[in-house]
Amino acid sequence: MSSENGNDESGAGEQPEQLALIRETVRRAKVPRAKPRTWRGAALAKELPVARVVVNKGVLHLDQFFDYAVPEELDAIAQPGVRVRVRFGAGSYQVRDGRREGGRLIDGFLVERRAESDYNGPLAALADVVSPEPVLGPELLALARAVADRYAGSLADVLQLAVPPRSARAEAKPSPPPLPPPPAPEPGTWERYAQGPAFLTTLARGGAPRAVWNALPGPFWAEELARAVAATLASGRGALVVVPDGRAAARVDAALTALLGEGRHALLTAEAGPEKRYGQWLAVRRGAVRAVVGTRAAMFAPVKDLGLVAIWDDGDSSHSEQHAPLPHAREVLLLRAAHDGCGFLLGGTSCTVEAAQLVESGWARPLVAPREQVRAAAPLVRTVGDGELARDEAARAARLPSLAWQTVREGLRTGPVLVQVPRRGYVPRLSCERCRTPARCRHCAGPLEAPEQRELRCGWCGRGEPGWHCAECGGTRLRAQVVGARRTAEELGRAFPAVPVRTSGRDHVLDTVPGRPALVVSTPGAEPVAEGGYAAALLLDGWAMLGRPDLRAGEEALRRWIDAASLVRGQGEGGTVVVVAEPTLRPVQALVRWDPVGHAQRELAERAELGFPPVSRMAAVTGRPEAVAALLAAADLPREAEVLGPVPLTPAPAGGPRRPGDVPQGETWERALVRVPPGSGAALAASLKAAQAARLARGAAAEPVRIRVDPPDIG
């Protein structure tokens, strides 16, 4: 009895622990989601019982609408534009009571209610309406369709870019009532441009002017964009401004707030977070806000009664979307201006070849300042070429020429000095000190590096190279071919020990710096704004930017230089810029004269002779050699199409950062360029899209082929 009683007492003590453990396990377990109803036997809507849906399947051979039956219970909320859940992929044999069943649940958008379906077989029922909020209007749907056709992509992929992810809490919050139109603004600094006040007046009166704006250097461009938006709002219409990054968006946001006050515009950037950004987007969709400022994704913002679309610095690579179908913000805004009949403004301190073509074709008018205004606003630009560097003892010792040292010394007396370096890090690239031949790896011919001042290694294969010697002249001494920002900061810190040195680059980007004397070392595109402007600027290693094997190398180098030099005080205030590059080169001469428009016009004329974009339309087809050849053979290309290549592509270095479109490690890929004359771009995109859709329908997804219409880099 005692032993039995003891066992009973032991069991009684363990039972509560086991029950508690079971309860805790059940509490922590992930509760499975209930399957949506199949609506088996449910009555259908009495009116318009068919819903036309675009499903979230971004594959080309499924780029079409699909019809579904609308249950009576969902009739009231299943309206065009709402998000829905549908079953997709059920076979024709899965039919019960005249209704298709089975398949997996996917998301989609309801685009239309119809009385009858074009499909003769049984329809599946809508599984559910995710939200009664209409987020896809007919204007946005038409724009997405046009973008998909232009870039040989699918409508579903474009809608992924155009409509942000849902936030239930943001949808539950009501948007504020719209404010009345503000008064037309004064021209302000637009008076510095010959046609500036007339451009604002036309917008305020409800017109649709189209202009390419070459902005003067200085801090006023954000305020000038804000005045263009205010003039559009004064006419009772909406406005959309797309800028390359969050820093530029913050400047335009501050300018709009100062000019119009709170509540008249929405800021759409990734920094806001999903819920806040979706709430701002809904306010625009509902018509509560009529103006939008944002980065790339804002190009699809559903602004009501659109009166102006504007893009700032269209040459920045951030405007090119990295997700399929890879649209460019400039081209999307051009489509919106054409479809909606609204005004268009392309602005920047530099000028791209595409902008010059818009003026050359007569589609847009130039909006420029007189030369006396340019000379007053631009800094003095001085050059240092290879000849001066070879004779300069200071340049041979520390890479900075004597003119640069003198400019820094004089600039630090009155304010900060900007130093632009084409690379981040310490010493990304090395070359022979005697003949300047780039130092290459003996095994793979990759570039040699000395990261963090350590021993030599290859930047591609990672192998060490302790006994390097130059294959051209036999030299054994190395020099920095492109010295990174950190190394430059160290050199300047030793030369000016009493002056603070700050760096701005990919890892840490500064927005602003005080107007006190300091050295600011920055990579291109990361230059902070100085209070009162920089006293001077050094643009180092210009040949490294000009020597890139790319069609846009000269245009991009000039854009980077002008963007940095625009932060320097005007020549009347003593602002000086020193560019270390050969003075006879065209981009350097354009910088000295501060004539980016003339440079773009000459580039456009040369590309017209050679048949290069943007004069022609082009598409890049990349993939494994056999897959590229098969797609081009199957495509019904326009008769005037010309295939260039294919050429092998170099894979990305092992262990380095990977970007969308990089060649997978261990694979051999090729790229072919297909070129057509103006007017045949739509036919080219349609033929490539049809060929790709046929491949995917045959199950060729294992052999991927990437198609990019109007590639920004063609080598």
N, C-alpha and C positions, 0 to 999 in steps of 0.2 A: 504493500500500500504506500509505503513511504516513497519508494522509487517511482511509482505511478504518479503520486501527488507531485513529486519533484518534476517529472516530465510535464505534467499539466501546467505547473507554474512557469516552466521554461517556455512552453508553447504560448501561454497567455502573454508573456512578456515580449515574444518576437512578433506576435500578430499585429500590434499597433505599428511597429516599425515597418513591417512589410506593406501594410496598407498605406502608410505615409509615403513610402518609396514609390508605390504604384501611382498614388495621386500626383506626386511631383513629376513622375515620368509622363503621365498623361497631360499635365499642365504645360510641360515644356515641349511636348510633341507638336509638330506643325500640323494644324488642322487642315485636312484636304478640302479644296474648294469644291463646292457642289457643282455638278454639271448643269449648264443651262438647259432649260426645257426644249424638247424637240417640237413642241406644239402639235403633237400627234392628235388628230381629230379636232383641233381647235378651228373655230370659224375664222374666215379671212375677212379683211376689211371690205366693206360694201362698196366703197368708192376708191378707185385707184389702188387695186390690191397688189400691184407689182412694184417692187422697189429696185431701182437700178443702182448698183453698188460698185465702187472701185475698191478692190481688195488690196491689202497691204502685201502684195507679192511683187517685188521689184525685179521681175524677170521679163525679158522682152516678148517671149512668145505668149505671155499671159497679159499683155498690155491692152486690156479691153475692159468694158463694163460687163458685169454679170447680173442677171435678174434673180430676184428672190421674192417669195410670197410674203405678204405683210399680215401677220395675225391681227385679229380685230382688237385684241388687248393692247397692241402697240400702235394702233392706227393714229392716235392723237399725237404721240411724241415722235413717230417715225417720219420726220419732215426732212426735206432736202437740206443737206449741209451738216447733219448730225453724225456723230461717231456711232458705229454699230459693230456688233459681233456676228459673224456668220460662220456656217460650217462649209468648208471648202475641201474638195478632193474626193467626194463620195462618188462611187461608180454608179453607172446607170442601173445596175441590178439592185441597188439598195433603195428600193421604192416600196412604200407601204401606204395603203389607203390613198394612192394617187399623189403622194408627196415624197420627195427624195430625202433620205436620211443618211447619217454617217458623215465621215470626214472629220477633219480637225478644226478647232475653232481658231479663227484669225480675226484681226481687226480690219475695219474698212470705213469708208465714208459713203453715206447715202447721197446720191447726186440728183435723183429724179424719182417721182412717183408717176406710174403709168397705169393705164386701164388694161393694157394687154402686153404680153411679152413677145419678143421676136423669136424666142426659143419655143419649139413645139413640144418638147418633152416636159415631164413633171419638174416642178421647182421645189427647192428646199426653202424652208421658212427662215426669216430673220431670227437668229437666236436671241438677240437682245439689243436694246438701244442703250449704249453706254452712258450717254448724257443727252438731255434735250437741248443743249446749247448748240445752235448752228454755227459751226466754225469754218465751213467751206462754202463760200458764196459763189455765184456764177462768175464774177469777175476774176476771183482767185483761181477758180477751176480752169477758166480759159487761158489765163497766164501760165499756169502749170503745164497745160497741154502744149502751148506754144514753145515753152522752154524745153520740154521733153522732145518735141519734134526737131528743134534746132540742134540739140546736142545728142541726137540718136539714143535717147534714153527712154525710160518708162515713166508713165504718169505717177505711179506709186512712189518711185524714188524721189521725184520732185516734190510731191506732197509731204514726204518725210522731212524735207528741208523747209517747206513753206509753213507748215502747221506745227507749232511747238507741242511737246507732250502735255497731256492733260494734268491739271491740278484741281482736285475736287474742291479744296478750300478756296482757291482763287475763283472758281466758278460760282461758289455760293455767295461771294461778296458782290454787292451791286456796284456798278460803275457810277461815278459822279455825273450829274447832268452836264451837258455841253455848255461851254461859255459862249457868249456872243462874239462875233468877229471883232478883233482889235482895230484901232485906227491904222491907217497906212503909215509906215515909219518914214522918218527923214532919211535922205540918202547917206548921211554920215561920210565914212571914208570911201563909199562908192563913187564920190565925186572925183576921186583921183583917176578914174577910168573914163575914157571918152564917152562910152555908151552906158556907163553904170547907172546913172539916175533914170535914163529911159528904160532900162531893163526892169528896174523896180516898179516904175510907173505902169508898164505894160502888165506886169503880174498883178498889181493892185486893181487894175481895171478889168481883170478876168481874161487877159490874153494868155497865149501859150508860146512865149519866145523860147528859142533854142540857141544856146550859147556855149562856146568853149572859152573858159575864163583862165587867163594866165595871171595868177595872183601876184601882187607885189610882195617882196620879202618883208618880213616883219610879223608882229603878233595880231594883226587885224583881220586875218582871213576868217576866223571863227565868228567874229562879230558881223562880218559881211555876209556870211552864210545865214546867220540868224536874221538879218534884215531881209534877205530874200524870202525866207520862210514867213516872216511877219507880213510882208507885202502880199504873199499868196493867201494867208489867213484873212487878211483884210478884205479880199474879194469873196469870202465865204466858202473857199475851197480848202483842201488839205494839201500837205506838203510832206515829202519824204527825203531825208538826207542820209546817205550811206558813207561812212568813213572807215579807214582801214583798221583801227584798233581802238581799245578802250580809252587810251589817253586822249586821242583826238575827239572821241565821243564826249568825254568829260568836258573838254574845252567848249565844244558847241553847245552842250547842255547848259553850262554856266552862262554862256553868252545869251542863249534863249531865255533863261530864267531872269537875267538882268534886264533884258529888253521887254519881255512880255509878262513876267511874273510866273508864279506857280500854277500848275494845272492846265496849261495849254499844250503841252507836248509830252510825249512818252519817250523814255530812254530804253532801248532794247539792246542790251549787251549781255554776254555770258556772265559777267561779274555780278549781276543782280541776283542770280540764283533762279532755279526753275519756277518756284511759286510766284515770286515777284514779277519775273519776266512774263510769265503767262498771264498774270493779272493785268500788266500793262498792255499786252497784246490784245486781251479781251476788251479793254477800254477803247482801243483803236477800232476793233471789229464792231463794237456796239455803237460807234460814232460819238463816244463821250470825249475823245481826244482827236484832233484833226491834224496834228503834226507829229512826226516820228523822227528821231535821231538814233542811229544804231550802227552796228558793225554788219558784216557780210550777210548774215541771215535776215536782217531787216529789209533786204531788197524785195521780199515777198509780203511785207506788212500790208494788211488789208485796209488802207486808208480810204475813207469815204470821200467821194467827189475830188479825186486827185487833181491838183492843179499844177504841181511842180515835183519833179524828181531830180535830185542832185547827188553827185558823187564827188568825193574829194580824193585827190591823189590816186587816180585810176591805175597808175603803173605799179602800185604796191602789190606784191604777190598775195597779200592777205585777202584781196578781193576775189581771188580765184578759189572756188569751192573745191575741197579735197574729197568730197563724197559724190557718188554717181548722181547725176550724169556730168558732174564737174563743170557747172556753169560759172561764168564770170559776172560779177555784179554790174559791170558797165553794160554788158549786152542785155542783161535782164531789164535794166532800167531803160535802155533804148527800146526794148519791146513794149514796156509799159507806156512810154511816151507815145509810141506809134499807135498802140491799141486804144489808149484813153484820150489821145489828143491833148495831152497836157504839156506844160513847159518842161524844158530839160536844161540842166546846168552841169557841165563837167569842169571842175576846177582843180587847180594845183599850182604850186610854184614852178614846177617843170611842165613839160608837154610831151605826151606820148605820141607815137606815130599814128595810133588809132584816132587820137584827138585831132591831129593834123588832117587826117583823111576826112573827118566829119566836116571840117571847114572847107577843105579842097573840093568836096562834092557839093557844097552849097547847102547841106542839110542843117548845119548850124552856123551861126555868125561868130566871129572872133570878138572877145571881150578883153581888150588889152589896154594898158596904160601908155601914155606918150613916153618917148625916150627920156625926156627930162625928169619925169617922175621916177622912171626906173633907175636912172643915175643917182637920184637923190636918196632912194630907199636902199639900194644895193651897196654892199661893202666893197672896198678895194680888193681886187683879186690879183695876187702875184704868183708866179710859177717858178718852180725849180726843176730843171730837166736833168737828163743823164749826164750831160756835159758838165754842168755845175757840180753835180754830185761827185763826179770822178776827180775834180780838182779841189774839192772841199775837204780839208783835213777833219773838220768836225763831223762831216757825214760819214767818212770812213771809220772814224773812231766810235761813233755812237749812233749812226744811222740818221741823225737829224742834221740837216744842213744849217750853215751859219745863219741864213736868213730866217729859218724857223726859230732858232734860239733867240735871235734879236726880236722877232715878232712876239714871242711868248714873254720876253722880259719887259717889253714896252706895254703889252696888253695887261699884264698883271698889276701895273700901276693904277689902273682905273677900273678893273673888274675881272670876272672869270674868263678863262681861256678854254675853248673846246678843242679837243684832239680826237679826230676820227681815225680809227684803225680798222682795216677791213676784216680782221679776225679777232676772235676772243682767245683767251688762254695765255700761254706763255710764249712758246716759239713753235707755232704750228708747222712751218715749212722752212727748210734749210737749203742752201746752195753753196757752191764752191766760192771761196773768198776771192780767188784769182780770176776765174772766167765767168762766174755767176751761173754756171750750169746747174740746174736743179739736182739735188742729191736724191738718188733713186736706190731702191732695194735691189740687191743682186739676184734675188730669188724670184720676185714678182713684179719688179719695176715700179713698185709703189713709192710714194713720197716718204722720205725719212723725217722723223720728228724727234724732238728732245723735250718731252712733256715734263713740266715741273723742274726743269734744269737737270734732268737725269740723263742716263746714257741714251745713245741713239737707238731708235727702233723704227720699224716700218709701220706706217699708218694703215696699211691694208692687211698684211699677214701677221703683223705683230712680232716678227723676228728681230733679234738684236743685230746691230751692225757695228761691232767694236773697231774693226780695222778698215774703215771706209777710206777710199781715195777716189779722186775725180777720174772718170773714164775719158774725159776730153783732154785735160792738161796734166793729169797726175798729181794735182794738188791735194793736200791732206787737211787743209784748214777750211772750216765752214763759217758761213755768215748767215744771219737770219734773213731769209728771202721775204717772208711775210711775218713780221713780229706781232704777236698778239697783244691784246689790250693790257693784260697784267704785266707783261715785260715792259711795255712802253710806260706804264704807270711807275714802275720801279726806276727806270732810267730818269724820268722827269722828277721823281721824288728825290733822287740823289743830286740832281742838278739844281733843284730849287728846294732846299731842305726846310725853309721857313714857310712854305706855301702848302696848304692842304691839297691832297690829291684824291679825287673821287672817281670811281669807275661805274659805268652803266652798260649793261649787256644783257644777254639772254637770261642768265641766272638771277640777275638783280637789276631791274630797270628803274631808273630815277625819273620822276615826273617833272620836278622842278629843282632848281638850285638857287641859293641866294645870290644877290648881286655883288657879293664881296669877292676879292681876289682869290682865286682857286684854280686848280687845273682839273678839268673834267675829261676823262678818257672814256670814249664811248665807241661801240661798234655801230655800223650804219643802221639807221632806223631806231636806235635806242637813245638818241640824243635828248637830254632833258632841256626844258625851257629855262632860261636864266632870267631872273628879274631885271628888267631894263636892258636885256640883250647881252650877248657875249662881247667882250672887247676885241677878241681876235679868235681865229680858228685855224688849226692845222689839219690838212687833209693828207694823210700819209699813205705811202704805197699805192699811189694811183694806178700804176701799171698793173698791179695785181687785179684790180677791178676791171681794167680795160682788156686784160689778156685772157679773160675767160672765153672758152670755145663756144660762144653762144651768139646768135644773131642780134640779141638785144644788149650785148655787153656795153657798147658805147652809150646807148640810151639809158641803161640802168645806172651806169657810173655817173653820168651827168645828173640824173635824178637824185641820187644819193648825195652828191656834192652840193647841189642847189638846196636840198632840204636842210642840210647842215649849215650852209652859208646863210640861209634865210634867218637863222637864229642870231646872227651877228648884227651889231649896230650898223647903221648906214655909214657911207663914206664920210658924210659931213660930221658925224660924231666920232670919227677916228677908227671905225671898224675895218679890220684887215683880215683877209683870208690868204693863206699860203697853201697851194696845192703842189704836192710832190709828184709830178708827172711830166712827160715830154710836152713842151709848150706847143709844138707844131701839130699835135693831134686835134682832130675836129672837136671832140667833146671838151677838151681843155680850152680851146679857143672860144667855144660857146659859153663856157663858164666865165672866162675873162670878160667877154662882151655882155654877159648876162642875157643871152639870146637863145633860150631853149626852144622857142617857136621856130626860129630859123634852122636849128639843128634838126628838129623833127621833120620840117618840110624837106630838107635835103635827104634825110633818111628815107622818107616816103618816096621821093623821086627815084632813088637807087633801087628800092624794093620793087617799084613798078617796072623798072627795066629788067630785073631778075625774076619777076613773077612770084615774089615772096609775100606772105601776109603782111599787112591786112589787105593789100591790093587783091590777092587771090584768097580763096578759102582752102583750108587744109585740114586733114584729119590724120591722126597718128594711130596706127594699128600695131600693137605689141603683143608678143606671146612667143611660144615655142615655134621654131621655124616651120614645121609642118602644119601647125594650126593656122599661122598667119597666111601661108600660101593657100591653104584650103579655103579660108574665108574670102580672100581676095579673088580667088578663082570662081567662087560661087556668087559673089556680089555682082549685081547688074549695075555697074558703075556708069556714070554719065559718059557719053561718047568722047567728050573733050577731057576726061580725067587723065592725069599723068601720075604713074606710080614711081616714087623715088625710093630706091633701096630694094630689098631690106638690108639693114646693117646690124651687126651684133651690138648688144647692149652690155655695158660693164656692170657687174653686180655690185651692190653696196658693200663696203668694207665689213669684214666679220667683227662682231662686237660693237659696232657703231650704231647710232640711232637709225631707225628705219622709218621711211616715209611712205605714204600711199603711192603705189605705182612702182616701187623699187623691185628689182629682179630678185626672186627668191634665191636663197643661198643654194649652191650646187646645181643650178639649172642654167641652161643656155637659152637666152631669149633674143629675139630680133625685133627690130622696129621698121615698119614701112610707112612712108608718108604718101598720102594721096592728095594731089593738088588739082583744083578746078578753078576756072576763071570766075569773075564776079557774076552773080545770077544763077550759079549752079550749086550753091552751097546747100540748099534745101534738098535737091535731088541726091547729092552726095550723102547727106545724113540719112535720108530715107533708104538708100540702097544698102548702106552699111548696117543699118538697123534691121532691115529685112533679112540680110544674110546672117547676122548674129542670132536673130530669132529662130531662123531655120536650124541653125547649129544646135541651139539649146533644146529645140523641140525633138531633135534626134538623139538627145542624151549626151551631148558633147561637153557638158559642164566640167568634166574632169580635165579637159584641155582648155584652160581659160585663155581668152583673147580679149585684151582691153582696147576699147575704142575711145579716143578723145578727140572731139571736134575742136578746132582752133586751139591747139596746144600752146601754152605760153612760152615754152622752151623747145626749140627744134634743133639746137646745136649749131 
